[in-house]
Amino acid sequence: MPTEIDVQTEPVELSKPEKLNKFHDFTQFDCGEPSINDYLHKTARKAQDNKLAVVYVTCFAGTNRVAGYYTLSNGSVVREYVVPRSHQRNSPNAHPVTILGRMGMSGAAQGYGFSIDLLQDAIRRCMIASESVGTSAVLVHPLDDKLADFYAKHAGFQRCPELSPLTMMLSLR
């Protein structure tokens, strides 16, 4: 049974998410999922430089050490796969969407609800962007059912089984 000495007393504080830059340090980032770690360590900067994705990071307060991140990019979905189905009527054949790609939270920052904060920040950015560039929904491809439940519970994403078993969509309309 844990004693008071075993309980972490220092609160974890994070910075507001911002676009990844050359000063951010993610050498110690480990969220426990190799594919999420590898993307940040090996691909994120290159993808952003090539305009394939924009990577947003949050750091431990007062540092440039990355505690969490997510990526946003553009895509499209054929009309018959748009959910809810009511949004298919009188719409173009291809719906522009924003893809919420990789998202991860360092083990040191897990368990505090920061993942929900990152998700809300991503959706807010998508909504703001939809005022300037057409996008009708946010699309996400969770790695497993547990993450699918997270997206459904905390943001109202709906499954799109016609696209793939775990693909989910959140309408911005």
C-alpha positions as CSV (number, residue, x, y, z in Angstrom):
1,M,0.0,0.0,0.0
2,P,1.5,3.4,-1.0
3,T,2.4,5.8,1.7
4,E,2.4,9.6,1.5
5,I,6.1,9.5,0.6
6,D,5.3,7.3,-2.4
7,V,2.7,9.7,-3.8
8,Q,3.9,12.3,-6.3
9,T,3.4,15.7,-4.8
10,E,4.9,17.8,-7.6
11,P,2.1,18.8,-10.1
12,V,2.9,18.3,-13.7
13,E,2.4,21.4,-15.8
14,L,2.6,21.7,-19.5
15,S,2.9,24.6,-22.0
16,K,0.3,25.5,-24.5
17,P,0.6,23.4,-27.7
18,E,2.6,25.1,-30.4
19,K,4.0,24.2,-33.8
20,L,7.1,22.0,-33.6
21,N,10.3,24.0,-34.1
22,K,14.1,23.2,-34.1
23,F,14.4,24.1,-30.4
24,H,12.0,21.4,-29.2
25,D,13.7,18.4,-27.6
26,F,12.0,15.0,-27.9
27,T,15.0,12.8,-27.3
28,Q,13.5,11.5,-24.1
29,F,9.9,11.2,-25.4
30,D,8.4,7.8,-24.8
31,C,4.7,7.2,-24.7
32,G,4.8,3.5,-24.6
33,E,3.7,2.9,-28.2
34,P,6.7,2.3,-30.6
35,S,5.0,3.6,-33.7
36,I,4.0,6.9,-32.0
37,N,7.6,7.3,-30.6
38,D,9.2,6.5,-33.9
39,Y,7.1,9.0,-35.8
40,L,8.2,11.8,-33.5
41,H,11.8,10.7,-33.4
42,K,12.3,9.9,-37.1
43,T,9.6,11.5,-39.2
44,A,7.9,14.5,-37.6
45,R,10.3,17.2,-38.5
46,K,10.8,15.9,-42.1
47,A,7.0,15.6,-42.6
48,Q,6.5,19.2,-41.4
49,D,9.3,20.5,-43.5
50,N,7.8,18.9,-46.6
51,K,4.3,20.2,-45.7
52,L,2.9,16.7,-45.3
53,A,1.7,17.4,-41.8
54,V,1.9,20.1,-39.1
55,V,3.1,18.8,-35.7
56,Y,1.9,20.5,-32.5
57,V,3.8,19.8,-29.3
58,T,3.3,20.6,-25.7
59,C,6.3,20.8,-23.4
60,F,6.9,20.4,-19.7
61,A,6.5,23.9,-18.2
62,G,9.6,26.0,-18.4
63,T,11.4,23.6,-20.7
64,N,11.6,22.8,-24.4
65,R,11.3,19.0,-23.6
66,V,8.3,17.6,-25.5
67,A,5.6,16.0,-23.3
68,G,3.0,15.3,-26.0
69,Y,2.2,15.9,-29.6
70,Y,-0.3,15.5,-32.4
71,T,-0.3,16.0,-36.1
72,L,-2.8,17.5,-38.5
73,S,-2.9,17.1,-42.3
74,N,-5.5,17.3,-45.1
75,G,-7.4,14.6,-46.9
76,S,-10.7,13.8,-48.4
77,V,-13.5,11.2,-48.0
78,V,-15.8,10.0,-50.7
79,R,-19.4,11.2,-50.1
80,E,-20.9,7.8,-49.3
81,Y,-18.6,7.3,-46.4
82,V,-19.4,10.6,-44.6
83,V,-21.0,10.3,-41.2
84,P,-23.6,11.3,-40.2
85,R,-25.3,10.1,-43.4
86,S,-27.5,13.3,-43.4
87,H,-24.4,15.2,-44.4
88,Q,-24.1,13.2,-47.7
89,R,-27.2,14.9,-49.2
90,N,-26.5,17.7,-51.8
91,S,-22.8,17.6,-51.2
92,P,-19.7,17.2,-53.4
93,N,-18.4,13.7,-54.4
94,A,-15.3,14.2,-52.2
95,H,-15.5,15.9,-48.8
96,P,-12.5,17.7,-47.6
97,V,-11.4,16.6,-44.1
98,T,-8.6,17.3,-41.7
99,I,-6.8,14.2,-40.5
100,L,-5.7,14.0,-36.9
101,G,-2.7,11.8,-37.3
102,R,-0.3,10.6,-34.7
103,M,-0.9,11.7,-31.1
104,G,1.0,10.7,-28.0
105,M,1.7,11.7,-24.5
106,S,5.0,11.0,-22.7
107,G,4.7,8.5,-19.9
108,A,5.7,11.2,-17.4
109,A,2.7,13.2,-18.4
110,Q,0.1,10.4,-18.6
111,G,-2.7,10.1,-16.2
112,Y,-3.4,13.8,-15.7
113,G,-5.9,14.3,-18.5
114,F,-3.5,16.0,-20.8
115,S,-4.5,13.8,-23.7
116,I,-8.0,15.2,-23.6
117,D,-6.5,18.7,-23.6
118,L,-4.4,17.9,-26.7
119,L,-7.5,16.4,-28.4
120,Q,-9.5,19.5,-27.7
121,D,-6.7,21.7,-28.9
122,A,-6.5,19.8,-32.2
123,I,-10.3,20.0,-32.7
124,R,-10.3,23.7,-31.9
125,R,-7.5,24.3,-34.5
126,C,-9.5,22.3,-37.1
127,M,-12.6,24.4,-36.4
128,I,-10.6,27.6,-36.8
129,A,-9.0,26.4,-40.0
130,S,-12.4,25.4,-41.4
131,E,-13.3,29.1,-41.5
132,S,-10.4,29.8,-44.0
133,V,-10.0,26.5,-45.8
134,G,-12.9,24.1,-46.5
135,T,-13.0,21.0,-44.3
136,S,-16.2,19.3,-43.2
137,A,-14.9,16.9,-40.6
138,V,-11.9,15.6,-38.6
139,L,-10.8,12.0,-39.4
140,V,-8.8,9.8,-37.1
141,H,-7.4,6.3,-37.4
142,P,-7.1,5.0,-33.8
143,L,-4.6,2.1,-33.2
144,D,-7.0,0.0,-31.2
145,D,-10.5,-0.2,-29.7
146,K,-9.4,1.5,-26.4
147,L,-8.3,4.6,-28.3
148,A,-11.4,4.5,-30.4
149,D,-13.4,4.6,-27.2
150,F,-11.3,7.6,-26.0
151,Y,-12.1,9.6,-29.2
152,A,-15.8,8.7,-29.0
153,K,-16.1,9.5,-25.3
154,H,-14.1,12.8,-25.2
155,A,-15.0,14.3,-28.6
156,G,-18.0,12.5,-30.1
157,F,-16.1,10.8,-33.0
158,Q,-18.2,8.2,-34.8
159,R,-16.9,5.0,-36.4
160,C,-16.8,4.8,-40.2
161,P,-16.6,1.0,-40.7
162,E,-17.0,1.4,-44.5
163,L,-13.6,3.1,-44.6
164,S,-11.9,0.7,-42.1
165,P,-12.9,-0.9,-38.9
166,L,-11.3,1.7,-36.7
167,T,-11.5,4.9,-38.8
168,M,-13.6,7.6,-37.0
169,M,-15.0,10.9,-38.1
170,L,-16.2,14.0,-36.2
171,S,-18.4,16.4,-38.2
172,L,-17.5,20.1,-38.1
173,R,-20.9,21.2,-39.4
